[in-house]
C-alpha cells in the first residue's frame, strides 16, 4: 500500500493534509504529482475539465440521454469524484493499462482511499474507490 501525506493548507496552528492510501497495483497509473490534488500547486484543472467534458458532457445528448444527465452529468458529487479521479490517475496510462489488461479478476485489489486530515487529528474520508469506479469514468 502506498501512503502519502501532503500539506494542503496552513492557517496559524491549524493545518490540513491530503492523505492517500493507494494499492501498489495502481502505482503505475498515477500522475507523477498526484499528491498535489487540492493544494495551491495543483495544475491539472484544465486537463480535468477537458476529460470530464470529453467523457461525459460532450459524449451524450441532453435530450436523448436525459437520464444520464440527471444521474451523472448534472450531479455535482459525481462530477467532483470524477474530477478527483482525473486529477490523480493519468488517462494515457489508464488507457494503456486497460488495453493490456482486458480481464481483471479482482478489481478490489486496485483501490484508492483519499482522506483529509487536520492538525487536531480529525480524519475525513472523502473517497474510497476501486478499479470498477475508476474505469467507469474513463
N, C-alpha and C positions, 0 to 999 in steps of 0.2 A: 504494500500500500504506500502510495506517495502522499506525504503530508507536507503541506506548505502553509505557513502563516506569513501574512504580509500586512503592514500597516495601511489602513485606509485613510484615517484622519486623526488629528490630534488637536484637542481644544483644552489647553491648560493641563489638568490632571486626567482628563477623560480621553482615552484612546480607543479607537475601533480598528479591528483587524479582519481581513479575509482569512478564512480557514478552509483549506481544501483537503479532502481525503479522496484520492483517485486511485483506482485499481491500476496495478502495473500494466495490465493489458491495454490500457488506454494511453499510456505514456507516449507511444509513437504518434498519436493523433493530436496531441496538444499543440497549440500555438506556443512558440518558444517563450513568449511573455504573457501567458495566460493569467498569471498571478497579479497582473496589473488591473484586472477587472475591478470596477467600482472605485478606482483611485483617480487622482488628478492626472496621472501619467497615461491612463488608458487612451489609446489612439485608434481604436477599431470601430468607432461609431458609424462611419460611412460604410465600411465593409458589412457590418452587422445589418444596417438598414437595407443595403443592396441585396444581401442574401434573403432577408425577410420578404422583400418585395418580389424577388425572383421566384422564391419557393412557395409563396402564398398569395400576396396581393395581386400580382400580375398574372398568376397562373390560372386563376379562377374568374369566372364571370359573376358579377354581383347579383344579377337577376337569376341566371340559370343555376348557380351554385349558392343560393341564399343560405341554405343550412350550413354550409362550410363557413361562410362569412359570420353567421350568428354564433356558431360553436367555437370557432377558432380565430379568424382574422380580426373580428371586432371585439375579441375578448382580451382585455389588457393583461390579465395574468398569463394567458397563453403566450402573448407577444413578448412579455418580459422573460419568461422561461426560455422561449425560442431564441431570443437575442442573447441570453446568458450562454446558451449552448454555442451559438455562432461566435461568441467572444472568446471561448476557450478551446473549442475544437476547430482545427484547421480544416476547412471544407475540401481542399485539394487532397490532403492526406486521408480524409474520410472517404472520398470517392475512390481512391486507390485501394484502401482497406476493404471497402465493400466489394470491389471487383475481385480482389484476391481471396475473399472470404465469403462466398455466397451462402454458406450454411454455418451459422453459429449455433452450437448445441445448447450452450447455457449463457444467454445474454446477461444474466445476473452476475456473471463473473467480470463484467465490464461496468463499473459504477463510478459515479461522481457524487460526492456529498459536499455541499457548499454551505458553510456556516459564517455568520458574523459574530465575532466575539468582542467583548469590550473589556476595558481595564478593570472593571468590577467583577469580572468572571462570568458575566451573563453571556450565554451562547444561544443564538437563534439559528435553527436550521432553516435555510432558505430553500434549498433544493436537494433531493435525493433522486438521482436519475440513473436509469440503466441504459444499456445499449439500445433497447427497444425504443425508448423515448428519444434518444439521440438520433437514431436512424429515421424516425418519423419526420423530423424537421428538415432532413436533407432529402 
